[in-house]
Structure formats: structure tokens, C-alpha cells
Amino acid sequence: MRVNRPPPGEELNFGKAVTPRPAASLILLREGSGGAEVLLVQRNPEQKFMGGAWVFPGGGVHADDDGPAATAVRELEEEAGLRLPPDAELVPFARWIAPEQVTVRFDTWFFVAAAPPQAEPHVDGSECVDARWIRPADALAAHRRDALLLVFPTIKNLERLAETGSVAETLAAARERPVVAVQPRVVVRDNDASVLLPGEPGYDDP
């Protein structure tokens, strides 16, 4: 993926790599009339880190959190005003580690879960200013039109979500698929930054 400048929260770091902070996000799904819909929240545009971006509810792991899954549940409640029932199934979906070449780094686990019936988000207006249910394919199309600001891990997770048509199919696929940590690399040539994934040409170049 080639970008002329890094998106919000991915400012380049030309010094020593920062140790990534543990984090977690919750991919919440519900059945819509046209297939599975995912909950996205919009971060406050005034925030320095990913300001204005549409993301899955999530954040850094706190010392008193009982693991990344508990972080994901807590962040869903804090950012979207939604509480999952105690017996809700959270399925590991992906793990993304921010490139060494960016200033703010997280090591983020993404979990997928089905939304409770009639779940409607309520943002606090401070950290997050808006929320919407949207089909993954529609979110990606809006991003291509510059109508929805998305960052790289969100885009890649939405692409995978778009491969399954229903909540049940997505959960079933996630249960069967092992989670492998992915750490992109940012390569800058001629003032142009390329985000490369493991296995892509140039990823292992010096």
C-alpha cells in the first residue's frame, strides 16, 4: 500500500524503535438487511493520535485488565456505551503490531463478537464523536471515495470481514483460523512511504 504521507497516528520515527504497548480492540457484528454489519466509532478529530479516523472500539491494556479480551470489552463500553453479557463469546480475530518506523506503536489483539439484540452505540462526544453500523464492503468503498478515514490495520481487517456474509460465518471462520501476528514495515523512498506486509517484495530489504 503506497501513501504520500502517513495517516493520523502513524507519524514516522527516524530514531530508535519504540516498544509497542499492549492493546485490544473489539470487532462487534450484527446482522443487517444486506448482511453482517460492523460497529465503527470515529475518534475525535482534535486528538493527535488517529484523530478523525473510524476504528473498532479499543485501546491500551490497563494493569488491572484481566488480559486483552477484558480490555476489548471495557473499551467497547467506554467508547460506544455498549456492554456485552457475561457469557458473550469473544473470538480472537487478528493481531497487528505497529511498524518499527512509526512513533506511536501498539501490539493490538482484535476480537470478534456478536452484538447483543437491539444494541445501539452511544459515544461520549469526547474521545469518540460518532458511531455507525456499516457493512465492511461499504466501509471500504467509502474509504476509497475519501468519505471515511481508515487506518491500515482497520482496512485489512475490514477486507477479511468482507469475505464472509453473516455473523455466524465470520465467527465460525475466526474459530478455525489461527491468529498470526502481523507487523507491517514502512519504507520511504523519494519522499514516498510504502506500507509493506511480510512476504511482499521489499519487506526484507536492508
Protein Blocks (a to p, Z undefined) as FASTA:
>chain_A
ZZfbdcehiaccfbdcdddddddddddddddfkbccdddddddfkbmghghiacdddddd
dfklgcjklmmmmmmmmmnopacdfklccddfbdcdddfkbmbdcddddddddddehiac
ddehlmpgbdcdddfklmmmmmmnopaccdfklmmmmmmmmmpcbfklmmmmmmmpccdd
dddddddeehiacdddehiahklpZZ
